[in-house]
Amino acid sequence: MFSARTGWDLTPNRLSSLLEGRRNRGEPVLDLTETNPTRVGIEYPADVLAPLADPEALRYDPAPGGLASARAAVAADYTRRGVPIEPSRVLLTASTSEAYAWLFKLLCDPGDAVLVPRPSYPLFSYLARLESVDAHAYALSYDGQWHLTLNAVVEALTPRTRAVVVVSPNNPTGSYLKRTEADELLALCAERGLAVISDEVFADYAFGDDPRRTASLAAGGPALAFSLGGLSKSCGLPQVKLAWIAVSGPERWRTAAQARLEVVADTYLSVSTPVQRAAPALLARRPELQRPIAERVAANLDGLRRRLGPGSPASMLHTEGGWSAVLQVPATQSEEERVTRLLEEHGVLVHPGYFFDFPREAFLVLSLLPPPDLFARAVDRIIAVL
Ligand SMILES: Cc1ncc(COP(=O)(O)O)c(C=O)c1O
């Protein structure tokens, strides 16, 4: 009856069954997997969604790439990041996940492949599979800092590879793509006729400056590239559903890509008129919306560093930004056993490294968004059991 694409094993895993049991019994959980900024006690200005009620939105005038005013507001945000682009290079989507789906449709036939970083965000395999595309991993390397090496990308290429995904900063490693890495990757992709998809949703959440970082692949280079962003992270508003693709690269590829993407967009017209009308006002409040999130993340990161003093059994991997931290813990038991016991015996929920496709054990991934007192209690319990 059903497609092979949706043939997932839907039986709940041990961790989710345990969690459900705990919650049903009313037992508290110190949840360090929460990455939804609207569920961690962060205050939002009460009137922030008022622009969604603009009466102008009562009129439906569909524009496949998005309303000019919204595209201009997104382009202005790239200018603010130091990468001025024409609004015509911006195409709106309802979410970054949808942007991936549209780009996979644009670039891949069934059975083609895209390269995705390892470790990284686990949704890629689902997004690719739903487009009948294979997600192949290329390994990021770690020597006290994370690196994207051209060798790792080249090794993962197959004749069916159509695009390389980079995530900057990456989730959960917090590593930014450096200019030299970007230059090499763009040159390789131009030579091999591959596109680059650059996920920059966390770009504004850097822990300090580093001139080696690339601001955005929207700046343009020798390869066709797509820079992704969205309100979900940049304004901490995942429920509002507005994201975008900025297209860059050699003009003939860029214009052809945009023309085809507009047909994809026209087929769905998924971005609501109210959110497009509200986009300039919402983006204008970005600093005010980002501040409490960035402060929360910084406070938890600081608390974590203080708790992991010298002699601690766990250490934090180097991070440059984002909303997560990665702890390396003794591999005296499997990650599976570790996270299960943390939940069962200590009421602490964390993600195991394998969830993000870490190539070896043992790592724990902690969201830096929860309230600092809860975060500190959870980290103390983790350290106590190590
Ligand atoms: C790296 C990365 N890209 C994209 C997304 C999805 O963003 P959106 O809510 O716009 O689909 C996430 C969500 O956590 C993410 O971590």
The ligand as an SDF file (V2000), in Angstrom:
LIG
                    3D

 16 16  0  0  0  0  0  0  0  0999 V2000
   21.0100   22.9950   11.1630 C   0  0  0  0  0  0  0  0  0  0  0  0
   19.5230   23.1210   11.0650 C   0  0  0  0  0  0  0  0  0  0  0  0
   18.9440   23.4550    9.8940 N   0  0  0  0  0  0  0  0  0  0  0  0
   17.6150   23.5830    9.7820 C   0  0  0  0  0  0  0  0  0  0  0  0
   16.7770   23.3910   10.8490 C   0  0  0  0  0  0  0  0  0  0  0  0
   15.2900   23.5010   10.6470 C   0  0  0  0  0  0  0  0  0  0  0  0
   14.8660   24.7820   10.6650 O   0  0  0  0  0  0  0  0  0  0  0  0
   13.3620   25.1340   10.2370 P   0  0  0  0  0  0  0  0  0  0  0  0
   12.5930   25.2520   11.5000 O   0  0  0  0  0  0  0  0  0  0  0  0
   13.4910   26.4200    9.4930 O   0  0  0  0  0  0  0  0  0  0  0  0
   12.8900   24.0150    9.3420 O   0  0  0  0  0  0  0  0  0  0  0  0
   17.3110   23.0480   12.0830 C   0  0  0  0  0  0  0  0  0  0  0  0
   16.4420   22.8230   13.2510 C   0  0  0  0  0  0  0  0  0  0  0  0
   16.8660   22.5200   14.3340 O   0  0  0  0  0  0  0  0  0  0  0  0
   18.7150   22.9070   12.1930 C   0  0  0  0  0  0  0  0  0  0  0  0
   19.2860   22.5290   13.3560 O   0  0  0  0  0  0  0  0  0  0  0  0
  1  2  1  0
  2  3  1  0
  2 15  2  0
  3  4  2  0
  4  5  1  0
  5  6  1  0
  5 12  2  0
  6  7  1  0
  7  8  1  0
  8  9  2  0
  8 10  1  0
  8 11  1  0
 12 13  1  0
 12 15  1  0
 13 14  2  0
 15 16  1  0
M  END
$$$$
